[in-house]
Amino acid sequence: MSLLTVSNIQQYYGGSHILRDVSFEVSLGRITVLLGRNGVGKTTLLKSLMGLVPIRSGQISLNGVSMDNARPYERAKAGIGFVPQGREIFARLTVQDNLRMGLATQPSSADIPAELFELFPVLQQMLHRRGGDLSGGQQQQLAIARALAAKPKLLVLDEPTEGIQPSIIKDIGRVIRMLAARGDMAILLCEQYYDFAQELADDYLVMERGEIIARGAGQDMQANGVRELVAI
């Protein structure tokens, strides 16, 4: 079942054509990986999905509801959780307060979901430490947990393995696969680490110069030469 539908997106920065007729779908219970070299438009696409960058034309719908003119907070409230590149946690706030920021779309009485501490036990141990005191990998786990606190239908992750130690990359991969396996969430994973992407992908998209140049089933990535398409 398709949850996110993106149709014929066009995006410009000044006179530069950044996104060129981009169309794809992301389905419930599936992990769609978005790959491409630096500067091909991946992060711009994700920001467009969140309403952080306005699109020139095209359509974005979530569960059949148009998001074209929705503001970022409205998209979050509709069920899109975003984990930005670089994590962007609140360094001076505690882990607990960072997680509470993720509850902004929930009723004021909402508690931090206990499931987050099952997914990322280290956050329970460091609940009262400042976010800035955590390691890079722990901050990434916090950023993902913050997005999950809002109980999104669609989880969008922008290069979650960037600068992260291998042991935590494995933990993050385990959590992503577990979330998809529940069947009530769709996941769009933008990633440069090819092996991580291939391991998780149910479906893949490859971008080059603002266009989707290849797509298919994750199990076919090797046979379709995807590694060569994204190699630097």
N, C-alpha and C positions, 0 to 999 in steps of 0.2 A: 504494500500500500504506500503510494507516494505521499509524503508529508510536505516536503518543500518542492516547489516547482519554480524554476527560474527560466524565463522565456525571453530570448532575443535582447539581452541586456547590452546597452551601449553606454560607455562612460568616457568622458574627456577631461583632461587637465589642461586648461588653456586650449592651445591648438593641437595638443597631442591626443590621439585616439588610443585610450588605455584598454578598454574592454570592447571587444568586437563581436557583437551578435552572440553572446554567451547564453547557452541553454543547457539545462540538465535537471535531473530530479534526484532527490534523496529520500529513501524509503525507510519506514519504521522497521526496527530490528536489524538494520544493515549499516555497515560502516562504508562510507564513500570517501576515498582518499583523493586529494587534489595535489598533483605534483607538477613541478616545473622549476626551471632555473630561477635564480634571483632576477627580479625586475620584470617578470613576465605579466604581472598583474594579479597575482594570487591574493595578496593582502588587500589590495583595492577591491577585489571581488567580495571578500569577507566583510569589509567595512561597508560595502554597498548593501549587503544582506542585512546588516545591523542598522542601516539608516544613518551611519556616520558620514557617508559620502553619498550625495544624491545622484541617482542615475539620470542620464539624459533621456533614455527611452527604454522600453521593455517592461516586463511584468515580474513581480515576485509575489508568490502566494504561499501561505502556510496553512495546511489543512483546508485548502479551498478558499481561504479568506485573503483578499488582497492586502499586501503590506506596502504597496507602492508609495503611499503618502504617509505611512505611519512613522512617528518619531521613534528614536531609539528606545526610550522607556516603554513605549507602547508595544514595540516588538518583543522586548523582554517580558512584558506582562502577558503577551500572547503565547509565549512559550519558547522563545529563542534564548539559549544560554551561550555566552561568548567568552572564550578564554583567549585573550589577546596575546600576540607575540611579545615576549619580554615580561609576561606575567602581570605587571602593573598592579601588584598588591599594594595595600596601604602600609608603608614601612613603619610608621609611627604608631599604628594601631596594633592591638594584640591580635593573635590568631582568632580568638573568640569574636572580637569586634569585626574583623575582616569577614568572618562567616556570617555575622549578622547583617553586614552590608548586602549580602546575597539574598537576604529575606525581604528586601525593599518592596518587592511585588506581592508579598504575602500579607495576610492579616497581621495586625500589630501584636497579636497574642501568640503568633507562631514561634515555635522553638526551633533551634538548630536541629535538623534531622539526625537522629542517632546513627543512621546508615552511613553518614559521612565519616564517622570515626571508625566504622567497620571497614570501609574502603581504604582509609588512610589513617591507620592507628597512631602514627607519629603526631598528628594534629591534636589528638586527645592529650598526649604527653606534654605538648607545648602550648596548650590552650591559652595560657596567660603570658606567654612571651611575645615580644613585639615581632611583627612580620619581618622587619628588617634584620632581625637577629637570626633568622632561619637561613639554612644553606639554599643554594639555587634550586636544587631538586625539591627540597621541602617547600619552598615558595611556589614551585610549579604545582605541587600537590594541593597547596592552599588555594591557588587560583582556580584549579579545576573544582575543588570542593565548594568554593564560593559560587561558581556558576551552577553547580548541582543543587545548592541550597534552595533555589527557586523552583526546583522540580520541573526543568524544561522538557519540552517535547522534542526539541532539536538542540543538540549540543554541537557548537562550532569551535574547533580548536585550531589555533594558528601556531604551527611549529612547536608543539609541546616538548619535544626532545632537545631543543636548542640549548646547548651549554649544560646538559644534565648528565650526571654520572650513570654508567650502564646499569647499575643495580636498580636505580629509581626509574630508568626507562622501562625496565621489565615490569616494575610495579604499575606504572602508568598504562602500559600495554594491557596488562591483566585487567585493570579496572575498565578500560575502554571496551574490551571484549565482553566483560561481564555485563556492562550496561546495555550493550547491543543485544546480548542474548536474552534479556528480559522481554524484548519485543515491543516495549511501549515508548521507545525513544529512537530517533534517527540521529546519526552522527556524521558530521562532515569534518574530516581531518585534513588540514593542510600541512604537508610535511616534506622536508628535503631529505631526510634519512630514508633512503630507498628500502633498506632491509626491514625497517620498522613498519613502513607503509605496506610493503608486500605481505608481511606476516598478518596484518590486521584487515586488509582490504577485502570487502565483499564486492565492491565495485571501484573502478578507478577512472579518473579524469586527468588528462595531461594538458597543461596550458603552455602556449608559446606565443609571444607577441600579442597578448590579450585575447587569444582565441583558444577554444578547446580543439586540439588537433588529434586527440586519440581518446577513446573511452572503451570500457569493456568490463568483463568480470575479473575480480581479483585473481582468481586461479589461472587466468590466462596472461598475467603480466609478463612472466618470463618468456613465454612463447611469442608474445607480441612485441618483444624487444623494448619494453618500457624503460628499462635501466639505461639503454643507450640514448633514448629520447631526452632523458633528464640529466645525463652526465655532463659535468662541467668541462 
